[in-house]
Amino acid sequence: MIDTEKPVIEPFNGTALGGGLDLALCCDIRITSEEAKIGEFFVKMGLSPDMSCYLFPKIVHPAWAKFLCFTEDLRGTAPVVPYKGP
């Protein structure tokens, strides 16, 4: 999905956890509802997050990326603001 020439758009309403979150991060455009929640639960199982640790800092502020990758916190998508970089 990352290397496709056409834009990939993913609308989601609900919860994107683990692999579902990784799929959402691979998309070019993510459209979420106000009820949508995201989280990483690999930490809860004693594993390290896979693709999300690589993709999150490119999409959101690195502080939010670290918070969501290092904790098992389930967050709404409203506080996750796109990161414009330095």
C-alpha positions as CSV (number, residue, x, y, z in Angstrom):
1,M,0.0,0.0,0.0
2,I,2.9,2.4,0.7
3,D,4.3,2.1,-2.8
4,T,1.1,2.3,-4.9
5,E,0.9,5.1,-7.4
6,K,-2.7,5.9,-6.6
7,P,-3.7,7.5,-3.3
8,V,-5.1,5.1,-0.7
9,I,-7.8,6.5,1.5
10,E,-9.0,4.8,4.6
11,P,-12.1,5.9,6.5
12,F,-12.6,4.3,9.9
13,N,-15.2,4.5,12.6
14,G,-14.4,2.4,15.6
15,T,-11.1,1.2,17.0
16,A,-7.8,0.7,15.1
17,L,-5.4,-1.4,17.2
18,G,-2.2,-3.3,16.4
19,G,-2.3,-4.5,12.8
20,G,-5.3,-2.4,12.0
21,L,-3.5,0.7,13.1
22,D,-0.5,-0.4,10.9
23,L,-2.8,-0.6,7.9
24,A,-4.3,2.8,8.7
25,L,-0.8,4.3,8.9
26,C,0.2,2.9,5.5
27,C,-2.7,4.9,3.8
28,D,-2.1,8.3,2.3
29,I,-5.3,9.8,3.8
30,R,-7.0,8.7,7.0
31,I,-10.5,9.9,7.7
32,T,-11.8,9.2,11.2
33,S,-15.0,9.8,13.1
34,E,-15.1,11.5,16.4
35,E,-15.7,8.2,18.1
36,A,-12.6,6.5,16.5
37,K,-9.8,5.4,18.8
38,I,-6.3,4.2,18.1
39,G,-3.8,2.3,20.2
40,E,-0.9,-0.1,20.2
41,F,-1.4,-3.3,22.3
42,F,1.9,-5.1,21.4
43,V,3.3,-3.6,24.6
44,K,0.6,-5.2,26.7
45,M,1.6,-8.6,25.3
46,G,5.3,-8.0,25.9
47,L,6.1,-7.4,22.3
48,S,7.5,-4.4,20.5
49,P,5.3,-2.5,18.0
50,D,6.3,-3.3,14.4
51,M,5.5,-0.9,11.6
52,S,3.8,1.8,13.7
53,C,7.1,2.8,15.4
54,Y,8.5,3.6,11.9
55,L,5.4,5.3,10.4
56,F,4.0,7.2,13.4
57,P,6.8,9.8,13.7
58,K,6.4,10.6,10.0
59,I,2.7,11.4,10.4
60,V,2.3,12.8,13.9
61,H,4.6,14.7,16.3
62,P,7.3,12.4,17.6
63,A,6.2,12.9,21.2
64,W,2.7,11.5,20.4
65,A,4.3,8.7,18.4
66,K,6.4,7.7,21.4
67,F,3.5,7.9,23.8
68,L,1.3,5.7,21.7
69,C,4.0,3.2,20.9
70,F,5.4,2.9,24.4
71,T,2.1,2.8,26.3
72,E,-1.0,0.6,26.0
73,D,-3.2,3.7,26.1
74,L,-6.2,3.8,23.9
75,R,-6.7,7.4,22.6
76,G,-9.2,9.2,20.5
77,T,-7.9,10.6,17.2
78,A,-8.7,14.3,18.0
79,P,-5.5,15.1,20.0
80,V,-3.3,13.4,17.4
81,V,-2.4,16.4,15.2
82,P,-0.5,16.0,12.0
83,Y,3.2,16.8,12.3
84,K,4.7,19.3,9.8
85,G,8.3,18.7,10.7
86,P,11.1,21.1,11.5
